[in-house]
Amino acid sequence: MYKEHDLFVPPPNESILWRYLDFTKFVSLLDKKSLFFSRADKLGDPFEGSYSKMNVQMRPLIYKDQIPDHALRQMSEFVKQSRRFTLVNCWHRSAYESAAMWRLYTKDHDGVAIKTNFQSLSGSLQGSKDVFIGSVSYIDYDLEFIREDNTMAPFLNKRKSFEHENEVRAIMHEIPSNEHGVDLSRDICDVGMYHEVDLRTLVHEVVVSPFSPEWFSELVQSVAARYELAAPVRISSLADTPVWG
C-alpha cells in the first residue's frame, strides 16, 4: 500500500502519468492485476543508486572524526548492495504522450501506454508492503550532494542525461534478513517482484502505439475486454492524419 515519506516528493494528485510497455507486459499487468517492480540493479543504469563525487569530497567535512573511515566504507558497500533489494516501478510524468518514450520503452510495433494520474496510482496499490512514490531529481554527479541519512535517497536521483524521462518512481525497499538480522548474502527475488493493484482505480486509458498496425489495436481491445478492463482503449494521437488546409 502507498505510504508517505518525507524523503519522497510526490507530484500533485492530478499529475498525468504514463507507463510505456510492450504487449507481453501489458497482458501480465492484466493477468496478475499487479505492477512489476524491477530490482534497481536490473534497470540498466550503472549509476542507479550510487552517490556522487561531491559526497566523497564532503564526507571529511560533514562527519569529521565522528565516523571512522571503515564505517564509511561499510556504509558505501551497503548502499551498493541495496541495489539488489530496492525495487522500482517507473512512470513518465507529462500532460501529453511522448514520441521519445514510445521509441525508448516499447519494442517495434507492439507497445501500449497506461495513462493514469498520481492520485489513482497511489490509491490503486493494495497489499501489506509499503510503497513510496516520488519525483526523480536530475543532478550533476560531479557537483551535487546526495543525502546519506536514508539508503533510499540515492534512488531518487539520476544523471541530468536522463532528464527527458521526467520520472516519477514507486519504490519498495525489502532488506533481506534471517533469524540473526540483516543478511546481504541472499536475494529477495531474481529480477523483481509484483505488487497487487486495483486496475479499475489505476488505469484511466490504454493507448496503443502510433507505430502499430490496425490488427494490433484490435488485439489490445480484445484482450482488454477479455480481462474486463473498464478503461477505454484508443490509438495514439501521434498516429493522426496531418491537416493541410
Disulfide bonds with the S-S distance in Angstrom:
none
